Amino acid sequence: MNSCVHCCYRRGCGFAVHRCSAINNFLFFTLSSIESFKYHYLHLEMLLLKRMI
């Protein structure tokens, strides 16, 4: 995120900002989907364990 703001200031806003925000959105989406996947996976594991006991 900081590097994107830095490149924006250095090159002057415009295309760089749009590209940076797109990269940030992509990273955020990827991280959030990984987190939700982890959560769902743990939830499934808990259900399976409960069934076994």
The 8 nearest C-alpha neighbors of each residue, nearest first, counted from 0:
[[1, 3, 2, 4, 23, 19, 20, 5],
 [2, 0, 4, 3, 5, 6, 7, 19],
 [1, 3, 5, 0, 4, 6, 7, 19],
 [4, 2, 6, 0, 5, 1, 19, 7],
 [3, 5, 7, 1, 2, 6, 8, 0],
 [4, 6, 2, 8, 3, 7, 1, 9],
 [7, 5, 9, 3, 8, 4, 10, 2],
 [8, 6, 4, 12, 5, 10, 11, 9],
 [9, 7, 11, 5, 6, 10, 4, 12],
 [8, 10, 6, 7, 11, 5, 12, 4],
 [11, 9, 7, 8, 6, 12, 15, 13],
 [10, 12, 8, 7, 9, 13, 15, 6],
 [13, 11, 7, 16, 15, 10, 8, 14],
 [14, 12, 16, 15, 17, 11, 7, 10],
 [13, 15, 17, 16, 18, 12, 19, 7],
 [16, 14, 18, 13, 17, 7, 19, 12],
 [17, 15, 19, 14, 18, 13, 7, 12],
 [18, 16, 20, 14, 19, 15, 21, 13],
 [17, 19, 21, 15, 16, 20, 14, 22],
 [20, 18, 16, 22, 21, 3, 17, 15],
 [19, 21, 23, 17, 22, 18, 24, 16],
 [20, 22, 24, 18, 19, 23, 25, 17],
 [23, 21, 19, 25, 20, 24, 26, 18],
 [24, 22, 20, 26, 25, 21, 27, 19],
 [25, 23, 27, 21, 22, 26, 28, 20],
 [24, 26, 22, 28, 23, 27, 29, 21],
 [27, 25, 23, 29, 28, 24, 30, 22],
 [26, 28, 24, 30, 25, 29, 31, 23],
 [29, 27, 25, 31, 26, 30, 24, 32],
 [30, 28, 26, 32, 27, 31, 25, 33],
 [31, 29, 33, 27, 32, 28, 26, 34],
 [30, 32, 34, 28, 33, 29, 27, 35],
 [31, 33, 35, 29, 34, 30, 36, 28],
 [34, 32, 36, 30, 31, 35, 37, 29],
 [35, 33, 31, 37, 32, 36, 30, 38],
 [34, 36, 38, 32, 37, 33, 39, 31],
 [35, 37, 33, 39, 34, 38, 40, 32],
 [38, 36, 40, 34, 35, 39, 41, 33],
 [37, 39, 35, 41, 36, 40, 42, 34],
 [40, 38, 42, 36, 41, 37, 35, 43],
 [39, 41, 37, 43, 42, 38, 36, 44],
 [42, 40, 44, 38, 43, 39, 37, 45],
 [41, 43, 39, 45, 40, 44, 38, 46],
 [44, 42, 46, 40, 45, 41, 39, 47],
 [43, 45, 41, 47, 42, 46, 48, 40],
 [44, 46, 48, 42, 43, 47, 49, 41],
 [47, 45, 43, 49, 44, 48, 50, 42],
 [46, 48, 44, 50, 45, 49, 43, 51],
 [47, 49, 45, 51, 50, 46, 44, 52],
 [50, 48, 46, 52, 47, 51, 45, 44],
 [49, 51, 47, 48, 52, 46, 45, 44],
 [50, 52, 48, 49, 47, 46, 45, 44],
 [51, 49, 50, 48, 47, 46, 45, 44]]
